Amino acid sequence: MIYVTGDTHGDMKRFSDPRIKQLRKGDTLLVCGDFGFIWAGGKEEEACLKKLSRKKYNICFVDGTHEDFNRLNAYPVAEWNGGKVHHICGNIYHLMRGQIYTIERKTLFAMGGGESPDFDIRVENNSWSRQETPNANELLEGARNLEELNCHVDYILTHEPPMKIKGFLSLKDKEPVRVTGLNTYFEELRNACSYERWFFGSMHLDKYVSSSCIAVFQNVIDTKTGEPVR
């Protein structure tokens, strides 16, 4: 079975959630960015990764904006279920940008990255990295990979949402909506592609925008039904 949850931000308590504890051997847990366990380094972080790598299910994440990209990109690149990954250790994989994977006969398009809303006050290579935003080559590779499948996949996993969905979810905010080029790219994909469900995590909401577009944060969602695990 394939499940999805939102940003974990390096919080080990998330993996003690009774809903996640229901996962069985061979299952896959997808994380919609800001995994957070590759951040400051050190013995504590290493111990967390080691503990997670022993879980009976696979842990696969797209990158968000709160990652140490220099460390993340230093991991060896491998092929996993048809797409490129950074193999972190054991059962933990970083799903690289623009890649398509086949998991339990379901195709999954992954595109991590985003843009920190406060990047202008952050310090590069300390609390911010310009690598958080996908570059042109990554976006083009993603588009080419989708075209090879006639722009149809079963699932799409991203950190950021498409442009119009971000605007809709931000209607109650007092601040203006910050739309980036990545949001616009996703809007183009939303119009050009067919898919069963699109999951994203950056809004830190658990909300069904529609039956096919789901914002996820604390929920653990069964991708087959689209419903939260109870």
HELIX and SHEET records of a PDB file:
HELIX    1   1 MET A   12  SER A   16  5                                   5    
HELIX    2   2 PRO A   18  LYS A   21  1                                   4    
HELIX    3   3 LYS A   43  LEU A   52  1                                  10    
HELIX    4   4 PHE A   69  LEU A   72  1                                   4    
HELIX    5   5 PHE A  119  ILE A  121  5                                   3    
HELIX    6   6 ARG A  130  GLU A  132  5                                   3    
HELIX    7   7 ALA A  136  GLU A  148  1                                  13    
HELIX    8   8 MET A  163  LEU A  169  1                                   7    
HELIX    9   9 GLY A  181  ALA A  192  1                                  12    
SHEET    1   A 8 VAL A  77  TRP A  80  0                                        
SHEET    2   A 8 GLY A  83  CYS A  89 -1                                        
SHEET    3   A 8 ILE A  92  LEU A  95 -1                                        
SHEET    4   A 8 ASN A  58  PHE A  61  1                                        
SHEET    5   A 8 THR A  28  VAL A  31  1                                        
SHEET    6   A 8 ILE A   2  THR A   5  1                                        
SHEET    7   A 8 VAL A 220  ASP A 222 -1                                        
SHEET    8   A 8 GLU A 227  PRO A 228 -1                                        
SHEET    1   B 6 GLN A  99  ILE A 103  0                                        
SHEET    2   B 6 LYS A 106  MET A 111 -1                                        
SHEET    3   B 6 TYR A 155  THR A 158  1                                        
SHEET    4   B 6 ARG A 197  PHE A 200  1                                        
SHEET    5   B 6 CYS A 213  ALA A 215  1                                        
SHEET    6   B 6 LYS A 207  SER A 210 -1                                        
END                                                                             
